Amino acid sequence: MGEEMKNTIKILLLHLLLSLIAFITYVTFESYSGMYFRTFIFVFVPLFNIFLGYKYVKVEESKKRRLISLSVISLVGIIIWFICFLNYINDDINARIERAVVPIVVPSEVVWIFYGIYNLFLVAGYFIAEWIDLEGSLGKYELSSIILVINFIPLFFMWVGFSIKKIIKEP
């Protein structure tokens, strides 16, 4: 396995570690003050993604390898989003007929929590929607479309980190 692939795996594993730390931070500090968690989400998470792009995406890599390294978090996020979205569709189908085609194991709204744990920018989007009083005004399919777009925010911040590295290395 080449160094580029190792770095891509490190990016994904560090992202998962960040998600675990965020979950522990939420469970630990949310009962005291939501400000700790909001600060973590709005300050630390973007800075961490910039760090990932700066540290682990190499300037010397081919454009294809850089694209894979930068987008690994978003690609996994798209897979998780797709599973959550299919659960929404399954809920709708089951609601329209008496007998469930595919039994519901977990309600669709709960499944999105797993996506929120994976992509912390979804939590930031929730805080912003709460602040501008958008909660409840959008349907679940509109929200899922917005969530798909939010999926690319880590890619943007990692690209910023990589771009900073590239500017510093250029004479």
N, C-alpha and C positions, 0 to 999 in steps of 0.2 A: 504494500500500500504506500503510495507516494505521500510526500509531505503535504501537498495540496489537499488530498483526501483527509489526512489526519487533522488538518486545520479546520476543514468543513465539519468533521465530526466533533471537534472541540467546540466550535461555534454552537452547534446544536445542543451538546451536553451542557455547556455553560448557560445557554438560554433556559434549558430545563431546570438547572440549579437556581437560576434567578427566579423562575416561576415558583419553585419550592420555597425559596426564601420569602418571596412576596406572600405566599399563602400563610407561612408561619408568622410573618409580620402582621398580616391582617388578623389572624386568630388571636395573636398576643396583644396588639395595640388598639384594635378597632373599638374594644369596649372602653378604653381609657379616652382616646381622642382619635377621631377619623383623620385629623390633620397629619399624624405620623404616616399613615398609609397613603394619604393623598400626596404628601411630599415625596414619598418613596416612588409612587407611580409617575408623577409629573416631572421629577428631577432625576432621580437615580436611574430609572429604567431607560430613558432616552440616552443619558450619559453612558450607561453600560453598553447599549447597542452601538454607540459611536466608538467606544473602546473596542468592541468585538471587531468592527470593520477596520479600525486602525491597526490592531494587533495581529489579527489572523488572516486578513485578505492581503495577499502579497502583490506588490506592484509588478513583479516579474512574471506572474502567472499569465497564461493566455486569457483572452477576453472571455472565452467559454468557461474556463475554470473559475475566474473571478465572479462571473454571473452565478454559477452554481454556489459558490461560497457565500455570496451576498444574499441569495434568495432561498437558502435551505430552510430557514425559519418560516418564511412565507409559503414555501411548497408544502411543508408538513402541515402548516396552518390551513391551507386549502383542502387538504385531505380531511382534516378534522372538521372543517366547516361543511364539507360535502356530506359527511356522516350526520352531522347535526341537522342539516337541511333536509336530508332524506327522512330523518325522524319527524320533522315538521310535516312533510308530505304524507307520511304514514299516519300521523295523527289525524290529518284532514280526511284521508280516505276512510279510516276507521270511524270517524265521527259521522260520515255520510251513510254508512251501512250499519246494519244491526250487528253483524258478526265480524269481528276483527280479522282482517286478512293476515296481518302480521301482529302477533300479540305485543302490546306496549309493555316494555320492561321498565322504562324510566320515562316520565313525562317530558315532552320536548323542551319545555322551558328549563328543566333541570339539566338537560344535556348541554345546553349552552353555557352552563357554569363551568363545565370542563374546558370548553373553548376559552372562556375568560381566564381560567387559570393558566392555560397555555400561552395565550396572547394577552399580555397585561395592558396593551393599549386599548383593548375592548373595555377594560375597567375605567380607563381614562375617558373613553367615549361616553360611558354611562354617567360618570361624574359631570361631564360637560352637558349632556342631555338633561340631567337633573337640574343643573344650574340654570339653563335657559328654558326650563319647564316644558320639555318635549316628551316627557314620560307619558305613555298611554295615547299619544296622538298619532303614532304610526302603527300600521299593521305589522304582523310578524314577518311577512314576506319583504316589506320595505326595510324592516330592521335587519333582516338577514342579508339583504343587498348591501346595506351600509357596513355590516360586519365584514363582508367579503372585502370591501375597500380598505377597512381598518387593518386587515391582514397584511397589507403592504407597508405599513408604517415602520416596522422593524427594518425592512429592506432599505427604506429611505435613510434612517439614522445610521445604519451600517455603511451605506454609500457615502454619507457625510464623513464618517471616520476614515474610510478608505481615501476619499478625496483629500482630506487634510494630510494624510500620509504621503500621497502622491505629490502634493504641492511642496511639502517639506523636502522630499527627496529630489525634486527637480532643481537643477542649478539656476 
